[in-house]
Amino acid sequence: MENQTTVYMLVLTGLSDLPSLQLPLFLVFLLIYLITLTGNLLILLLIFTDSHLHTPMYFFLGTLACLDMSCSSVTVPRMLYDLLRERRIISVPACITQFYFFLFFAISEMSVLAVMSYDRYIAICRPLHYMQIMSWNICVKLVSIILVFGAGYSLLHVVFLTKLTFCNPNDLQSFFCDLPQLLQVSCSDTFINVLLILLLGILLASEEPGAQVINKKSFAKTGNQNGTKKFQ
């Protein structure tokens, strides 16, 4: 019979159980992580130091670089640390905290990419109205909305995740704490959590078409306003 004793510590299985692969994997992923950090820091440095890059496109690119560094830093340092250990134990609160920040940065990064695509669409299709539509005030508001949305989206998952009870076996088949693995080791009813994933997934899928409709309405409004001014 499966042991249903409640546990407060989880075990990350990691990338490999072979001792001979731990050091090579550590060096490879350390190099990749350092390259990621260096590349993003160089992007930020160029944007800050070159006044010609102080445009909405590079503002979003700098935001994306910050989010990319943050998302990598949530999971990779812990993975590198675990590669040098025989027993990869993490507490349930620490695991849920890691999941929250990973999801927050990942969702925010995806949303910034969506906004960047619309920014390029406006620049190409509405070049005369670009600076009027994508003003600095609008750019800051968009990023603020993205961060608030990412925080709320992640918090909603975490609130229901903290209501779960975790039991043996407590092995997470991953190198970091992700939602599917956490649901697998839970001995509670996860129906609400799965339903939440489905509903929020539908919300994210409808985010892009909804934003497109809003953008088209704003384009039409801007065009009408400019046309009215010309005839006055």
JOZI-V931325 format. One record per residue. N is the residue number from 1. RES is the residue in one small letter. SS is DSSP state (h for helix, s for strand, l for the rest). BURIAL is I if it has 24 or more other C-alpha atoms within 12 Angstrom, else O. D_LAST is the distance of its C-alpha to the last C-alpha in Angstrom with 2 decimals. Layout:
BEGIN
((N | RES | SS | BURIAL | D_LAST) (N | RES | SS | BURIAL | D_LAST))
END
This chain:
BEGIN
((1 | m | l | O | 82.75) (2 | e | l | O | 79.52) (3 | n | l | O | 79.47) (4 | q | l | O | 76.86) (5 | t | l | O | 77.35) (6 | t | s | O | 74.13) (7 | v | l | I | 73.23) (8 | y | l | I | 71.05) (9 | m | s | I | 71.17) (10 | l | s | I | 69.81) (11 | v | s | I | 70.92) (12 | l | s | I | 68.55) (13 | t | l | I | 70.32) (14 | g | l | I | 68.31) (15 | l | l | I | 68.01) (16 | s | l | I | 71.73) (17 | d | l | O | 75.10) (18 | l | l | O | 76.88) (19 | p | h | O | 77.86) (20 | s | h | O | 77.85) (21 | l | h | O | 74.11) (22 | q | h | I | 72.97) (23 | l | h | O | 72.90) (24 | p | h | O | 71.32) (25 | l | h | I | 68.58) (26 | f | h | I | 68.07) (27 | l | h | O | 67.67) (28 | v | h | O | 65.34) (29 | f | h | I | 62.94) (30 | l | h | I | 63.15) (31 | l | h | O | 62.08) (32 | i | h | O | 59.17) (33 | y | h | I | 58.09) (34 | l | h | O | 58.26) (35 | i | h | O | 56.29) (36 | t | h | I | 53.58) (37 | l | h | I | 53.42) (38 | t | h | O | 53.50) (39 | g | h | O | 50.74) (40 | n | h | I | 48.38) (41 | l | h | I | 49.25) (42 | l | h | O | 48.55) (43 | i | h | I | 45.10) (44 | l | h | I | 44.38) (45 | l | h | O | 45.86) (46 | l | h | O | 43.74) (47 | i | h | I | 40.51) (48 | f | h | O | 41.43) (49 | t | h | O | 42.66) (50 | d | l | O | 40.04) (51 | s | h | O | 36.67) (52 | h | h | O | 35.13) (53 | l | h | O | 35.95) (54 | h | l | O | 34.03) (55 | t | l | I | 31.46) (56 | p | h | I | 30.90) (57 | m | h | I | 33.15) (58 | y | h | I | 36.03) (59 | f | h | I | 35.52) (60 | f | h | I | 36.24) (61 | l | h | I | 39.03) (62 | g | h | I | 40.62) (63 | t | h | I | 40.47) (64 | l | h | I | 42.10) (65 | a | h | I | 44.80) (66 | c | h | I | 45.63) (67 | l | h | I | 45.91) (68 | d | h | I | 48.03) (69 | m | h | I | 50.43) (70 | s | h | I | 50.69) (71 | c | h | I | 51.36) (72 | s | h | I | 54.07) (73 | s | h | I | 55.60) (74 | v | h | I | 56.07) (75 | t | h | I | 58.46) (76 | v | h | I | 59.82) (77 | p | h | I | 61.68) (78 | r | h | I | 63.51) (79 | m | h | I | 64.37) (80 | l | h | I | 65.73) (81 | y | h | I | 67.76) (82 | d | h | I | 69.19) (83 | l | h | I | 70.20) (84 | l | l | I | 72.70) (85 | r | l | O | 74.12) (86 | e | l | O | 76.62) (87 | r | l | O | 75.38) (88 | r | l | I | 71.60) (89 | i | s | I | 71.32) (90 | i | s | I | 68.19) (91 | s | s | O | 67.95) (92 | v | h | I | 65.92) (93 | p | h | I | 63.55) (94 | a | h | O | 63.01) (95 | c | h | I | 62.42) (96 | i | h | I | 59.81) (97 | t | h | I | 58.11) (98 | q | h | I | 57.98) (99 | f | h | I | 56.52) (100 | y | h | I | 53.80) (101 | f | h | I | 52.56) (102 | f | h | I | 52.92) (103 | l | h | I | 50.83) (104 | f | h | I | 48.22) (105 | f | h | I | 47.72) (106 | a | h | I | 47.94) (107 | i | h | I | 45.34) (108 | s | h | I | 42.99) (109 | e | h | I | 43.49) (110 | m | h | I | 42.72) (111 | s | h | I | 39.52) (112 | v | h | I | 38.37) (113 | l | h | I | 39.09) (114 | a | h | I | 36.92) (115 | v | h | I | 34.01) (116 | m | h | I | 34.59) (117 | s | h | O | 34.37) (118 | y | h | I | 30.91) (119 | d | h | I | 29.91) (120 | r | h | O | 31.02) (121 | y | h | O | 29.30) (122 | i | h | I | 25.91) (123 | a | h | O | 26.74) (124 | i | h | O | 27.69) (125 | c | h | O | 25.29) (126 | r | l | O | 22.13) (127 | p | h | O | 22.73) (128 | l | h | O | 19.14) (129 | h | h | I | 18.72) (130 | y | h | I | 22.35) (131 | m | h | O | 22.26) (132 | q | h | O | 19.50) (133 | i | h | I | 21.62) (134 | m | l | I | 25.04) (135 | s | l | O | 24.74) (136 | w | h | O | 28.08) (137 | n | h | O | 27.67) (138 | i | h | O | 27.33) (139 | c | h | I | 30.29) (140 | v | h | O | 32.54) (141 | k | h | O | 31.76) (142 | l | h | I | 32.55) (143 | v | h | I | 35.86) (144 | s | h | O | 36.73) (145 | i | h | O | 36.20) (146 | i | h | I | 38.34) (147 | l | h | I | 41.13) (148 | v | h | O | 41.17) (149 | f | h | I | 41.26) (150 | g | h | I | 44.05) (151 | a | h | I | 46.04) (152 | g | h | O | 45.77) (153 | y | h | I | 46.62) (154 | s | h | I | 49.65) (155 | l | h | I | 50.78) (156 | l | h | O | 50.84) (157 | h | h | I | 53.21) (158 | v | h | I | 55.35) (159 | v | h | O | 55.75) (160 | f | h | I | 57.33) (161 | l | h | I | 59.21) (162 | t | l | I | 60.96) (163 | k | l | O | 62.38) (164 | l | l | I | 64.38) (165 | t | l | I | 68.00) (166 | f | s | I | 69.22) (167 | c | s | I | 72.74) (168 | n | l | O | 75.09) (169 | p | l | I | 74.70) (170 | n | l | I | 72.00) (171 | d | s | I | 71.21) (172 | l | s | I | 67.55) (173 | q | l | I | 67.39) (174 | s | l | I | 64.82) (175 | f | l | I | 64.45) (176 | f | l | I | 61.91) (177 | c | l | I | 61.13) (178 | d | l | I | 58.90) (179 | l | h | I | 58.29) (180 | p | h | O | 60.24) (181 | q | h | I | 63.30) (182 | l | h | I | 63.18) (183 | l | h | I | 63.06) (184 | q | h | I | 66.03) (185 | v | l | I | 68.28) (186 | s | s | I | 67.37) (187 | c | l | O | 70.00) (188 | s | l | O | 67.56) (189 | d | l | O | 65.58) (190 | t | l | I | 62.44) (191 | f | h | O | 60.80) (192 | i | h | O | 58.02) (193 | n | h | I | 57.35) (194 | v | h | O | 57.17) (195 | l | h | O | 54.93) (196 | l | h | O | 52.62) (197 | i | h | I | 52.47) (198 | l | h | O | 51.53) (199 | l | h | O | 48.84) (200 | l | h | O | 47.23) (201 | g | h | O | 47.49) (202 | i | h | O | 45.52) (203 | l | h | O | 42.92) (204 | l | h | O | 42.63) (205 | a | h | O | 42.48) (206 | s | h | O | 39.57) (207 | e | h | O | 37.69) (208 | e | h | O | 36.28) (209 | p | h | O | 34.99) (210 | g | h | O | 33.47) (211 | a | h | O | 31.69) (212 | q | h | O | 30.45) (213 | v | h | O | 28.90) (214 | i | h | O | 27.21) (215 | n | h | I | 25.88) (216 | k | h | O | 24.52) (217 | k | h | O | 22.70) (218 | s | h | O | 21.22) (219 | f | h | I | 20.19) (220 | a | h | O | 18.49) (221 | k | h | O | 16.69) (222 | t | h | O | 15.59) (223 | g | h | O | 14.46) (224 | n | h | O | 12.42) (225 | q | h | O | 10.76) (226 | n | h | O | 10.08) (227 | g | h | O | 8.90) (228 | t | h | O | 6.37) (229 | k | h | O | 5.20) (230 | k | h | O | 5.56) (231 | f | h | O | 3.81) (232 | q | l | O | 0.00))
END
